[in-house]
Amino acid sequence: MTIDLRSDTVTQPTPEMRRAMAEAEVGDDVFEEDPTVQRLEARVAGLLGHEAALFVSSGSMGNGVAVRTHCAAGDEVVAEYDSHVFNNEVGSTAALSGAQVHPLRGEGGILTAAQIESTIRSEDVHHSDTRLVCIENTHNFAGGAVYPVETLREISALCAGRGIGRHLDGARLWNASAETGISLDTYARLFDSVSVCLSKGLGAPVGSVLVGSRHFIHRARRFRKMFGGGMRQAGILAAAGLYALEHNLPRLKEDHENAREFARRACEIPGVRLGQARVDTNIVFLDTEGTGRPAAEVMNALGALGVRVFDTGQWRFRAVFHLHVSRQDAVRAAECLAETVTSVSRPR
């Protein structure tokens, strides 16, 4: 049996989720007539403490629509250097919103208010307007790092005081809340808009939800349509999200525990070390330089043993834990890594 650790996006709907989808009451969502979509939007808006919500097809669309709603052409968006909005959305900030990203390197993916303040543009005819700050929590390529809530409060206060919009890429905000015990709305109320993903650790096949004020979501709905994201009988998909919130949200911390167990065992292997500061949630980066084996080589060898991971650099690969990966799978994956590295490692 394959243990797929490439991403928590590889999750598939369970038979129970499929049944909920098949039985969903539907209507035309572009006409705002799909009752299941409306239930999902109301549920997520309530969980995140915002007035309104919009169901979109993906996390990238949620972020893209948010940026377009906040920004005009020529504006500037501040984001962390390894963030999803800067690296993994096909340049949509520039292509679809006409805005540019000002990337900053955070410590372990975490930006501070002082860093952001130093980049805010002065009122000069030569400069773009600093219009928006995007924060990613948890931070994917920092190993699922969780932002300290006090840091977020400082960033929020800075932006509010300077009239700068605040957007949270909360694709895995569920994981941050599950790990810290801090409520979703405590995080989300610090931002003008938040995008959360249903199709990662929660196991839905499709979809994200963007939240904000009623006025913000009214505008965002137009940009969703402009971007080609208006869906018709989308309740079939929204039903999966509702099921996921009811049944899969409460179990997320199991993924974090499995990730830490895998990381602990992996780092006992000679030459393998953790490629991040610590394992906060469900994402583990490992560094293989000490083994002399490039990450792509290790990835291919693991694949032959039925363990799928994702290489992200010459010596670095990622393993992500989700509802289809058990504690036994985590242990087995570490055992396969040990077998892979020790059987064919070579001196550098």
N, C-alpha and C positions, 0 to 999 in steps of 0.2 A: 504494500500500500504506500502511496506517495504521501510524504509530509511536505506540504507546500507552505514555505515560509517567505515567499517572495514579497508578499504584501498582505495586509488585511482586506484588500480589495478582492481577493480571490474567493472570499466566502460565497456560498451559494444558499439560496432559500431552502429551508427545511420543508418537509411535507406539510407541516402545520401552517407555515407562512404561505405556501402555495395555495392552500385551501382558503386562507383569508383573502388572498388576491382574487381567486376565482369567484368568491362570493361577494366581492366589493360592489357597493352601490355606486354607479358612475353617472356623470353628466359631462357637458362640454366645459372644460376648465377655462378656456379662453374667454367664454361668456360668463365665467365665474359661477358655473352651475353644477360643479362636481362636489357632492356632499362629502365624499371621503377625503378629497383633497382639502376641503375646508376644515374638516375635523383635524387632519394632520397639522395644518397651518395654525389652527387655534391651540392645539396641544403644545406645539413647539414654542409658539410665542409665549404661552403661559409658563412653560418650563424656564425660558430664558428671560422672563420679566420684561418683555417688550410688547408694544401695542399690536403689532401685526406681523404677518409672515407671508412668504412666497415660496412655493414649491418649485424647485428647478431641477434640471436633469443631472447636474454634477457639481462637485465642489469648485471646479474651474469656472463654471458658469455662475455660481453664486458669488465668487470673488469678482469675476469680470463685470457682472451686473452691478455689484456694489460700487466698484471703482467708477464705472460710468455714471452712476447716480450721484456720487459725491463730486466728481471732477468734470472739468471742461478741457478741451484741447489746449495743450501747452502747460497744464498744471503739473505739479510734481508730487510723487508718492514716495514716502520714506518707508523702506522695508529692510529686513535683515538680509544679509548677503546670500545666505543659503535657503531663504524662504521659498515656499512653493510659488507665491505670486510673482517672484522675480525669475525663478529658474525653470518652472515646470508648467507654465501656462501659455507657451508658444508666443510669447511677447504680446499677449492680448491687451495689456495695459496700454502699450503704444498703438497697436493695430486697431483696437476697437474703441478706445477712449481718447487716443491722442495725447496721453499723459506719459511722462517719463518717470522711471524709478530711480530714486537715489538710494543705493544700497549701502548699508552699514554692517560691519562685522561685529556681532555680539559675542560675549564671553559664553561659550557653550550654547550659542544660538540666542542668548538672552540680551536684548537691548535695554539700556537704561534711559531714564528721562534726560540725564545730562548729555548723553550721546545725541539723542534726538534734538535737544534744544540747540546744540552746536551746529546743526545742519539746517535749521529753519532759515529760509531765505529772507534777506532784508528787502525792503520796498525799493527796489532798484529796477530801472527800465531794462537792464540786461538780464534779469533773473526770472525764472519761472516762479509762480506762487506755490509755496508749500501748502498743499490743499488737504492731504490725507496721510495718516500714519497707519500702516497695516502691521498687525502683530499676529504671529502664528503660535497658537497654544492648543495642544502640545506642538513642539517644533520637530517635524519629521526628521530632517537631516542632522539635527543635533541629538538624535537618538531618542525621540519621544520626550524631550525635556519639557518639564512643567514650569511655566513662569511663576515666580513668587507673586502672590496677590498684591503685596505692598508695592512691588515694582510696577505692576499694572495700574495701581491707584495713582502713583506718581506720574506715570505717562499720561493717564487720563486727565489728571488735573492740569498738567502742562498744556495738553492739546486744547482742553476746554478754555483755558485762560488765553490762549493765542488764537482762538477761532479756527482751529484745525480739526478736520474730521477724524474720527477714530473707527477703524474697521478691524474686527477680529476674524481672522481665518481660523475658525474653531472646528476644522474638519474632525479633529480628535479631542474636542473640548470635553466630550463625555469621559474620556480617559483621564483627563486632568481632574475632573470632579470626583471620579471614582477613586482615584489615588489619594487625593488630599482630604476628601470629605467636605470640601468647600462647595457650596451649592452652585448649580449652573447659572442661576440668575445673579449670584454675587459676582461672578466673572463677567457675565454678559452685560449687566447694567453699566459697566465701566466704558462701554462702547456705543457708538451711534448705530452701528450695524454689526451683525454677526452672521457668519455662514457656518452651518454645521452639516456634517455628512452622515447619511444613513447607510451607505453602501460599503463601509469599511468594517470596523469591529462589530457594528450592530447587525451586519449580515443581510441587509436588504439588497436586492439586485441592482437598484438604480436610485439615485436621488439625493439631493441636499435641500436644505431649507435656509432661506435668508430672512432674518428678522430685523426690525427697526420700527420707527414711528409709523403711524398710518400714512402720513404724507410721504415719507421716504419709500414705503412699500408701494404706494400708488404710482410714484414715478418709476420705481424699479420694475413694476409690471410692464410698463411700456418698453423699457430697454430689454427685458426678457423676450418680448415679442420681436423687437428689432433684431436681436441676436439669433432668432430662429428657435427660441426655446418655448414658444407657446404650445402646450400639449392639449390634446382633446380629452378623451375619456381616461384621464390620468389617475383616476381613483384606483385602478388596478395596481398601479405602482405605489400610490400613497398608502394603500392598505398594508403593503409590506413594511413600510416605515412605521405605521401604527403598531403592527405586531412586534417589530423590533424594539420599539420603545417599551412595550409592555413586558416582553419576555427576555430580551438580550441585553438591555441596558444594565439590569441589576448584577450580571455575572462578569462584567468587564475586569474586575480586579483579579479574577482567576488568570486572565491573560498576562497581567503584570507579574504575577507570581511565577508563572511558567517561563516567562522571559528571563527573570532573575535566576531561576534554577538552571536554565540553559547557559546563561552567561557565566554563572559560577563554575559550572563543569567545563565549559569551553576554555576559560582562563586558567584552568589547571593543566591544560595541554601545553607542553613546551613550545615556545615560540609564538603562541597565540595570546593576544592581549585585547583588552576592551578598547574599542575605538571611539569612546565617548566618556564624558566625565563620570557618569553613573547610569544605572538603568532605572529610570523614573517610572516608565509605563510598559508598553508592549513591544517596543522597538529596540533591537540590539544590533550595534555595529561592532564587528570584530576586525582586528588588524592582523594580517598574516605575514608581515615582513620578516618577523623573527624566524619563521619556518623556511624562508627562502622560496616559498611558493606563491606566485601571484594569485590574487583573489579570483580571477577568471578561471585559473587552473583548478583551484579548490572548488569553485562553484560547479565546474563540469564533473569533477570526481565525485562530489556529493550527489549530483544528479544521477550518476550511475548507480548510487546506493539508494535512490528513492527519496532524497532530501533536496528540495529545491530552494535555493537562496538567490540573492540578487547582488551582483558585484557593482560597486559604486566608485571604484578607483583601482589603481594598480594593486594595492595591498588591502583593500577594504571591502567587506561585503556586509549586507544587511539581512537580518532575520526578523520577521514580524510575526507576532503570536496573536491568535484569533480564536473564534469559537469552534473551529474545526481542528484545533491542535490541543491535545490533551497533555497532562503532565508526563505520561508515558511517552508521548511523541517528542516532547522537549528533551527528555533523557535520551531517547533513541537518537535524536538529531545530534546531540553532543557526542554520543558514542561513535556515530558515523564520522563526525569531524575528526575525532581522535584517530580513528582508523585511517582516514584519508591522509591526514598530516603526517602521522608517524610512519606509515608504510612506505611513503615515497618522498619524505622530506629530504632536502639536500642542503649542504652548506652553501652559504653565499660567498 
